[in-house]
Amino acid sequence: MSIKPDWNEIAIRIGDSLSHDDLNSEWSIECKKWLESVANEFGKEYRIEESPNFSIMSNESDRYIHVFSGLLERTLERILNTLKGIASDEGLGKHVALIFQDIDQYYEYVGMFFPEEGEFGLSSGMYINEGYGHFVFPSQDIDYAEPIAVHELTHACLVHLPIPLWLNEGMAVLMEDVLAGHRLFLNKEMVERHQSYWNEETIQSFWSGESFMATDEGQELSYNLAHILTRNICQDFTAFAKFSNNANYEDAGELAAQKYLGLSLTQIVGSFLGEGNWQPDGRLNKALQPTTKGVSSSGCYINK
């Protein structure tokens, strides 16, 4: 099997006429074959370890994988509880995490999911929502890996929703805050940076999702702004849950915000940045949506 299988072909071959248990078994078999091919491609020292909800490919020590898989299991449960009614773990097969031994192998692998041309911001982990959705990490200290795992696992639990990228990333960084103590950084200097950077042109890249892949300070400010906006609008969780379940990337969530939050996106952004022309102008880049970390979706058959 290729390290980048044709999951459309596999989905057609498996079909959907089997029982849930049999479908889960078939997809688990395909997943294992795929992971074995990735492990063989990147070095014989890689192996595959299992936990109740995760398959992990790594060459880390047994202790590291034990601790990391335990972290993932606890984090999954906490995300589902914290974002109850929004996050979902429905799907077939286990969650998959690939941990590469060095940064070069990491970028070699994730590079297969990016366009051949263009500049992209650096990352220390990502959720690839293509085919069989999976996490990819470079090897790193477990304490540093925790907030990254929280962030990416949140994306996996939101993949069933056609939400705009700013909301997807906003909930992911909010979960870092709530579950991993990765607190929102906002002082006078940061506020001034936001006010200097965002205008009626740059805000459109925020709504479209393009700014989250920027190679300048726009990437950092996009994650920070998404965190601020999401934290502000989630205070009434019942209304926030309705908004999240109905927000759509096609209008950056504008109609859902008006209906369920009683606010326009201009008002939501304006409460932090002040008065301005913050409205999405319809030039949304649909090639980026729905997505995470700039990796486009081509149909995620396995969300779990």
C-alpha positions as CSV (number, residue, x, y, z in Angstrom):
1,M,0.0,0.0,0.0
2,S,1.2,3.5,-0.8
3,I,2.1,5.9,2.1
4,K,-0.6,8.1,0.6
5,P,-3.4,5.7,-0.3
6,D,-6.3,6.5,-2.6
7,W,-8.9,6.5,0.2
8,N,-11.7,7.2,-2.3
9,E,-11.0,3.9,-4.0
10,I,-10.7,2.1,-0.6
11,A,-14.1,3.6,0.5
12,I,-15.8,2.4,-2.7
13,R,-14.3,-1.1,-2.3
14,I,-15.4,-1.4,1.4
15,G,-18.8,0.2,0.7
16,D,-21.3,0.9,3.4
17,S,-23.5,-2.2,3.4
18,L,-21.7,-4.0,6.2
19,S,-22.6,-3.8,9.9
20,H,-20.9,-1.1,12.0
21,D,-18.6,-3.6,13.6
22,D,-17.6,-5.1,10.3
23,L,-17.0,-1.6,8.8
24,N,-14.9,-0.7,11.7
25,S,-12.9,-3.9,11.3
26,E,-12.4,-3.3,7.5
27,W,-11.2,0.2,8.0
28,S,-8.9,-0.8,10.9
29,I,-7.3,-3.4,8.6
30,E,-6.7,-0.7,5.9
31,C,-5.4,1.7,8.5
32,K,-2.9,-0.9,9.8
33,K,-1.6,-1.6,6.3
34,W,-1.2,2.1,5.6
35,L,0.7,2.7,8.8
36,E,3.0,-0.3,8.1
37,S,3.8,1.2,4.7
38,V,4.6,4.6,6.3
39,A,6.8,3.0,8.9
40,N,8.7,0.9,6.3
41,E,9.2,4.0,4.2
42,F,10.8,6.1,6.9
43,G,12.9,3.5,8.7
44,K,12.8,0.0,10.2
45,E,13.1,1.5,13.7
46,Y,9.5,2.8,13.5
47,R,6.7,0.6,15.0
48,I,3.0,0.8,15.6
49,E,1.5,0.8,19.1
50,E,-2.2,0.7,20.0
51,S,-4.4,2.2,22.8
52,P,-8.2,2.0,23.0
53,N,-8.8,4.9,20.7
54,F,-5.4,5.6,19.0
55,S,-2.9,4.0,16.7
56,I,0.6,5.6,17.1
57,M,3.5,5.2,14.7
58,S,6.7,6.2,16.3
59,N,10.3,5.1,17.2
60,E,10.1,6.7,20.7
61,S,10.7,4.6,23.8
62,D,7.9,2.4,25.2
63,R,7.6,4.8,28.2
64,Y,7.2,7.8,25.9
65,I,4.5,6.1,23.9
66,H,2.7,4.9,27.0
67,V,2.7,8.4,28.5
68,F,1.7,10.0,25.1
69,S,-1.1,7.6,24.4
70,G,-2.4,8.1,27.9
71,L,-2.3,11.9,27.4
72,L,-4.3,11.5,24.1
73,E,-6.9,9.3,25.7
74,R,-7.5,11.7,28.6
75,T,-7.5,14.7,26.2
76,L,-10.1,13.1,23.9
77,E,-12.4,12.6,26.8
78,R,-11.9,16.1,28.2
79,I,-12.5,17.8,24.8
80,L,-15.7,15.8,24.3
81,N,-16.9,16.9,27.7
82,T,-15.8,20.5,27.5
83,L,-17.3,21.0,24.0
84,K,-20.3,18.8,24.6
85,G,-22.8,19.1,21.8
86,I,-20.2,20.5,19.5
87,A,-17.2,18.1,19.4
88,S,-17.8,14.6,18.1
89,D,-15.9,11.3,18.1
90,E,-18.1,9.5,15.6
91,G,-16.4,7.5,12.9
92,L,-14.7,4.2,12.0
93,G,-11.3,3.1,12.9
94,K,-9.0,4.6,15.5
95,H,-7.4,8.0,15.6
96,V,-3.9,7.9,14.1
97,A,-0.8,9.8,15.3
98,L,2.5,9.7,13.4
99,I,5.6,10.9,15.4
100,F,8.7,11.4,13.3
101,Q,12.1,11.3,14.8
102,D,13.3,14.6,13.3
103,I,12.0,17.7,11.8
104,D,13.3,16.8,8.3
105,Q,11.2,13.7,8.2
106,Y,8.2,15.6,9.6
107,Y,8.3,18.2,6.8
108,E,9.1,15.5,4.2
109,Y,5.8,13.8,5.1
110,V,3.5,16.8,5.6
111,G,4.9,18.3,2.4
112,M,2.9,15.7,0.5
113,F,-0.3,17.4,1.6
114,F,0.7,21.0,0.6
115,P,0.9,22.6,-2.9
116,E,4.3,22.3,-4.6
117,E,4.6,26.0,-4.8
118,G,4.1,28.7,-2.2
119,E,5.3,29.7,1.2
120,F,3.9,28.3,4.4
121,G,4.3,29.1,8.1
122,L,6.3,26.7,10.3
123,S,4.4,24.2,12.5
124,S,5.2,21.8,15.4
125,G,2.3,19.5,14.7
126,M,-0.8,19.3,12.5
127,Y,-4.0,17.4,11.9
128,I,-4.3,16.4,8.3
129,N,-7.9,16.3,7.3
130,E,-7.4,14.3,4.0
131,G,-8.5,10.8,3.4
132,Y,-8.0,9.1,6.7
133,G,-7.6,12.1,9.0
134,H,-4.5,11.8,11.2
135,F,-2.1,13.7,13.4
136,V,1.5,14.3,12.6
137,F,4.2,15.5,15.1
138,P,8.0,15.8,15.1
139,S,9.6,14.2,18.1
140,Q,9.5,16.5,21.1
141,D,9.5,16.6,24.9
142,I,6.2,15.3,26.3
143,D,5.5,18.5,28.2
144,Y,5.8,20.5,25.0
145,A,3.7,18.0,23.1
146,E,0.7,18.3,25.4
147,P,-0.7,21.7,24.2
148,I,0.0,20.7,20.6
149,A,-1.9,17.4,21.1
150,V,-4.8,19.2,22.7
151,H,-4.9,21.6,19.7
152,E,-4.8,19.0,17.0
153,L,-7.1,16.6,18.7
154,T,-9.7,19.4,19.0
155,H,-9.5,19.8,15.2
156,A,-10.2,16.1,14.8
157,C,-13.3,16.4,17.0
158,L,-14.6,19.3,14.9
159,V,-14.0,17.8,11.4
160,H,-17.7,16.9,11.0
161,L,-18.6,20.6,11.0
162,P,-18.3,22.9,8.0
163,I,-17.2,25.8,10.2
164,P,-14.9,28.6,9.1
165,L,-11.2,28.2,9.9
166,W,-11.1,31.1,12.4
167,L,-13.7,29.3,14.5
168,N,-12.0,26.0,14.1
169,E,-8.7,27.4,15.2
170,G,-10.3,29.5,17.9
171,M,-11.8,26.5,19.6
172,A,-8.5,24.6,19.3
173,V,-6.5,27.4,21.0
174,L,-9.2,27.8,23.5
175,M,-8.9,24.1,24.4
176,E,-5.1,24.7,24.8
177,D,-6.0,27.4,27.3
178,V,-8.6,25.4,29.2
179,L,-7.0,21.9,29.2
180,A,-3.3,22.5,28.9
181,G,-2.8,25.9,30.7
182,H,-1.5,27.5,27.5
183,R,-2.9,30.9,28.4
184,L,-4.0,33.6,26.1
185,F,-1.2,36.2,25.7
186,L,-2.6,39.6,25.6
187,N,-0.9,42.7,26.9
188,K,-0.8,46.3,25.8
189,E,1.9,45.6,23.2
190,M,-0.1,42.7,21.7
191,V,-3.2,44.8,21.5
192,E,-1.3,47.5,19.7
193,R,0.1,45.0,17.2
194,H,-3.4,43.8,16.4
195,Q,-4.7,47.3,15.9
196,S,-1.8,48.1,13.6
197,Y,-2.0,44.9,11.6
198,W,-5.8,44.5,11.0
199,N,-7.6,46.7,8.5
200,E,-10.4,46.2,6.0
201,E,-8.1,44.3,3.7
202,T,-6.1,42.1,6.1
203,I,-9.3,41.0,7.9
204,Q,-10.5,39.3,4.7
205,S,-7.5,37.0,4.9
206,F,-8.6,36.1,8.4
207,W,-12.1,35.3,7.4
208,S,-10.9,33.2,4.4
209,G,-8.3,31.4,6.5
210,E,-5.3,32.4,4.4
211,S,-3.7,34.5,7.2
212,F,-3.3,31.3,9.3
213,M,-0.7,30.2,6.8
214,A,1.1,33.5,6.6
215,T,4.9,33.6,6.9
216,D,4.8,37.0,8.6
217,E,3.3,38.1,12.0
218,G,-0.1,37.6,10.5
219,Q,0.0,33.9,11.4
220,E,0.6,34.6,15.1
221,L,-1.9,37.4,15.2
222,S,-4.5,35.2,13.4
223,Y,-4.3,32.5,16.1
224,N,-4.4,35.1,18.8
225,L,-7.4,36.9,17.3
226,A,-9.3,33.6,16.8
227,H,-8.6,32.8,20.5
228,I,-9.9,36.2,21.6
229,L,-13.0,36.1,19.5
230,T,-13.9,32.6,20.5
231,R,-13.3,33.2,24.1
232,N,-15.6,36.3,24.0
233,I,-18.5,34.6,22.2
234,C,-18.5,31.3,24.2
235,Q,-19.5,32.9,27.5
236,D,-23.1,31.8,26.8
237,F,-22.2,28.2,25.9
238,T,-25.8,27.3,24.8
239,A,-25.8,30.0,22.2
240,F,-22.2,29.3,21.3
241,A,-23.0,25.6,20.7
242,K,-25.9,26.5,18.4
243,F,-23.7,29.0,16.5
244,S,-20.9,26.4,16.1
245,N,-23.2,23.8,14.8
246,N,-24.6,26.1,12.2
247,A,-21.7,28.3,11.2
248,N,-20.5,27.8,7.7
249,Y,-17.2,28.6,6.0
250,E,-19.0,30.0,3.0
251,D,-19.9,33.2,4.8
252,A,-17.3,33.0,7.6
253,G,-20.2,32.3,10.0
254,E,-22.0,35.6,9.5
255,L,-25.6,34.3,9.2
256,A,-25.2,31.9,12.2
257,A,-23.6,34.7,14.3
258,Q,-26.6,37.0,13.6
259,K,-29.1,34.2,14.3
260,Y,-27.7,32.5,17.3
261,L,-25.4,35.1,18.9
262,G,-27.4,38.2,18.0
263,L,-24.3,39.8,16.7
264,S,-22.7,40.4,13.3
265,L,-19.0,39.5,12.7
266,T,-18.3,43.2,12.5
267,Q,-19.7,43.7,16.0
268,I,-17.8,40.7,17.3
269,V,-14.4,41.9,15.9
270,G,-15.2,45.5,16.7
271,S,-15.7,44.7,20.4
272,F,-11.9,44.1,20.4
273,L,-10.4,46.1,17.5
274,G,-12.8,49.0,17.7
275,E,-14.9,50.5,14.9
276,G,-14.0,49.5,11.3
277,N,-15.1,47.7,8.2
278,W,-14.7,44.2,9.5
279,Q,-17.4,42.5,7.5
280,P,-16.5,39.5,5.2
281,D,-16.7,40.7,1.7
282,G,-17.5,37.4,0.0
283,R,-14.0,36.8,-1.4
284,L,-13.6,33.7,0.7
285,N,-11.1,31.1,-0.5
286,K,-13.1,27.9,-0.6
287,A,-10.0,25.9,-1.4
288,L,-9.0,26.4,2.2
289,Q,-12.3,25.3,3.7
290,P,-13.1,23.3,5.7
291,T,-9.5,22.7,6.8
292,T,-7.0,22.9,9.6
293,K,-3.4,24.2,9.4
294,G,-3.7,24.9,5.7
295,V,-4.3,21.3,4.7
296,S,-7.2,21.0,2.3
297,S,-9.8,18.4,2.7
298,S,-10.7,15.9,-0.1
299,G,-13.3,14.1,1.9
300,C,-12.6,12.6,5.3
301,Y,-14.1,9.1,5.4
302,I,-12.6,8.4,8.8
303,N,-13.2,11.1,11.3
304,K,-12.3,9.0,14.3
